Amino acid sequence: INEQGADHHSTITRVRAGLQALNAGIPQGWPDYVLHQMVMVMRGGEEVKISKRAGSYVTLRDLIDEVGRDATRYFLVARAPSSQLTFDIDLAISQSNDNPVYYIQYAHARVCSVLRKLSTQGWNWSVESGCDSLDALTEEAELALMKRLSAYPDVVTTAASSFEPHTIANYLRELAGEFHSYYNSNKVLEDSETVRNARVALSVAVRQVIANGLDLLGVSAPEEM
């Protein structure tokens, strides 16, 4: 798959026609292309002026050095190629709910914290005990979370077939948001063993899907933040 700027749209027909002219058995319509709109970089609420003619530009290494690999990868993949991307450096380095990559990673770390607390309390939990207790999940927020989790395989399949990895990034942000809301409104480590086992199982499932999705995007899933 060729990643090109939107100003290279005329390249597609020329390259494909040239490959067909070779008469070498190359499939029609090959190679695939994804055309991206230009990226605008913001710092301190102002646009970082970029001029290729003047040799003034921001490199990928500049972004990684300033905001880190995780934020750089997430922010660049979180928008559809056809939409204008504004890369806000201040937002990318902020540790707040407004920063989507931080928000998602924090959901993963939060579940890891739940498991550590579970251990310090001396409570036993296993995947089997959690699955056996799932009937205890009757809250509307719990059912919504399970429905969101069940959509993950289809999200990945669609993202791959349509060359739209941003749908995975958006899905993870929505899943993290639902989990944070659920966590803030419900006690996961309930005194009731059945409810506790079920809620821990749900939380662990959220953690697993977030870890899998971040891995696909090349973003880390920290256990502590």
C-alpha positions in Angstrom: 0.0 0.0 0.0 1.5 3.4 -1.0 1.0 6.2 1.4 1.0 9.5 -0.5 0.1 13.1 0.0 -3.2 14.2 -1.6 -1.2 16.4 -4.1 0.1 13.2 -5.7 -3.3 11.9 -6.9 -2.3 12.0 -10.5 0.5 9.5 -9.7 -1.9 6.7 -9.3 -3.1 6.3 -12.9 0.4 6.8 -14.3 2.0 4.2 -12.1 -0.7 1.6 -12.6 -0.7 2.2 -16.4 3.0 1.8 -16.5 2.9 -1.4 -14.6 0.3 -2.8 -17.0 2.4 -1.8 -19.9 5.1 -4.1 -18.7 2.8 -7.0 -19.5 4.3 -8.9 -16.6 1.0 -10.4 -15.1 0.7 -7.6 -12.5 -3.0 -7.5 -11.3 -5.2 -4.6 -12.5 -5.5 -1.8 -10.0 -2.2 -2.6 -8.3 -0.7 -1.2 -6.2 -3.2 0.2 -3.7 -2.9 3.8 -2.6 -4.0 5.8 0.4 -3.9 9.6 -0.2 -3.5 11.8 2.9 -4.4 15.4 3.4 -1.6 17.6 4.7 -0.8 17.8 8.5 -1.0 21.1 10.3 1.2 21.3 13.4 0.1 23.5 16.3 2.1 24.6 19.3 1.0 27.1 22.0 -2.3 27.7 20.1 -0.4 28.8 16.9 0.4 27.0 13.7 4.0 26.0 13.2 4.8 27.5 9.8 6.0 25.0 7.3 7.6 25.9 3.9 9.1 23.2 1.8 10.5 25.9 -0.5 12.2 27.7 2.4 13.4 24.4 3.9 11.2 24.9 7.0 9.4 21.8 8.0 8.7 19.5 10.9 9.9 15.9 10.6 8.4 12.8 12.1 11.5 12.5 14.3 10.8 16.1 15.6 7.3 15.0 16.7 8.6 11.8 18.3 11.3 13.6 20.2 8.8 16.2 21.5 5.7 14.2 22.3 6.9 10.5 22.2 6.2 7.6 19.9 2.8 6.6 21.3 1.2 10.0 21.0 2.7 10.5 17.5 1.5 7.2 16.2 -2.0 7.6 17.7 -2.6 11.2 16.6 -1.4 10.5 13.0 -3.7 7.4 12.7 -6.7 8.8 14.5 -8.0 10.8 11.5 -9.3 9.6 8.1 -6.7 10.2 5.4 -9.3 12.3 3.6 -9.7 14.7 6.5 -7.4 17.6 7.5 -5.2 16.6 10.5 -4.2 19.2 13.1 -1.4 17.8 15.3 -1.7 19.7 18.5 1.7 19.3 20.3 0.3 20.7 23.6 -2.6 18.3 23.6 -0.4 15.3 22.7 1.9 15.8 25.8 -0.9 16.6 28.2 -1.9 14.1 30.8 -5.6 14.7 30.8 -8.9 13.2 29.5 -8.7 15.5 26.5 -5.7 13.6 25.3 -7.2 10.5 23.6 -4.1 8.3 23.7 -3.6 9.1 27.4 -7.3 8.5 28.1 -7.1 5.0 26.4 -3.8 4.0 28.1 -5.2 5.1 31.4 -8.2 2.8 31.1 -5.7 -0.1 30.5 -3.6 0.9 33.5 -6.8 1.3 35.6 -7.7 -2.3 35.2 -4.2 -3.4 36.1 -4.6 -1.4 39.3 -7.9 -3.2 40.0 -6.1 -6.5 39.7 -3.3 -5.4 42.0 -5.9 -4.3 44.6 -7.7 -7.6 44.2 -4.5 -9.4 45.1 -3.7 -7.2 48.1 -7.2 -7.9 49.5 -6.5 -11.7 49.3 -9.4 -12.4 47.0 -9.0 -15.1 44.5 -10.1 -14.6 40.9 -9.8 -16.6 37.7 -11.1 -16.4 34.2 -13.3 -19.4 34.9 -14.8 -17.9 38.0 -15.4 -14.6 36.2 -17.1 -16.3 33.2 -19.3 -18.4 35.5 -20.5 -15.2 37.2 -21.4 -13.1 34.1 -25.1 -13.5 34.8 -24.6 -11.0 37.6 -23.9 -8.2 35.1 -27.3 -6.6 34.8 -26.6 -2.9 34.9 -27.3 -1.0 31.7 -23.7 0.3 31.6 -22.4 -3.3 31.9 -24.5 -4.5 29.1 -23.4 -1.6 26.9 -19.8 -2.4 27.6 -20.3 -6.0 26.6 -22.0 -5.0 23.4 -19.1 -2.6 22.7 -16.5 -5.3 23.3 -18.4 -7.7 21.0 -18.0 -5.3 18.1 -14.2 -5.3 18.2 -13.6 -8.1 15.6 -15.9 -6.5 13.1 -14.1 -3.1 13.6 -10.7 -4.7 12.9 -12.0 -6.5 9.8 -13.6 -3.4 8.4 -10.5 -1.3 9.2 -8.3 -3.7 7.3 -10.5 -4.2 4.3 -11.2 -0.5 3.8 -7.6 0.8 4.7 -9.1 2.8 7.6 -7.1 2.2 10.8 -8.6 5.4 12.3 -11.7 3.4 13.0 -9.8 1.3 15.5 -8.4 4.4 17.1 -11.9 5.9 17.4 -13.3 2.6 18.7 -10.7 2.4 21.5 -11.4 6.0 22.5 -15.1 5.2 22.8 -14.5 2.0 24.7 -12.2 3.7 27.1 -14.8 6.4 27.7 -17.5 3.9 28.5 -15.2 2.0 30.8 -14.1 5.2 32.7 -17.8 6.2 33.2 -18.7 2.7 34.3 -15.7 2.6 36.7 -16.6 5.9 38.2 -20.2 4.9 38.8 -19.8 1.3 40.0 -17.7 -0.4 42.6 -15.7 -3.2 40.8 -14.4 -4.9 43.9 -17.7 -5.5 45.5 -18.1 -7.5 48.7 -20.3 -9.9 46.9 -18.0 -12.5 45.4 -20.3 -13.3 42.5 -20.7 -9.6 41.5 -17.0 -8.9 42.1 -15.9 -11.8 39.9 -18.2 -10.7 37.1 -17.1 -7.1 37.2 -13.5 -8.1 37.3 -14.1 -10.3 34.3 -15.7 -7.4 32.4 -12.8 -5.1 33.3 -10.2 -7.7 32.2 -12.0 -8.1 28.9 -11.8 -4.3 28.4 -8.1 -4.4 29.2 -7.5 -7.2 26.7 -9.3 -5.5 23.8 -7.5 -2.2 24.5 -4.2 -3.9 24.6 -4.9 -5.7 21.4 -6.1 -2.6 19.6 -3.2 -0.4 20.8 -0.8 -3.2 19.6 -2.3 -3.0 16.1 -1.7 0.7 16.1 1.9 0.3 17.4 1.0 2.0 20.7 2.1 0.7 24.1 -0.4 -0.4 26.9 1.2 0.6 30.2 0.3 -1.1 33.4 0.9 2.0 35.6 0.5 5.7 34.9 
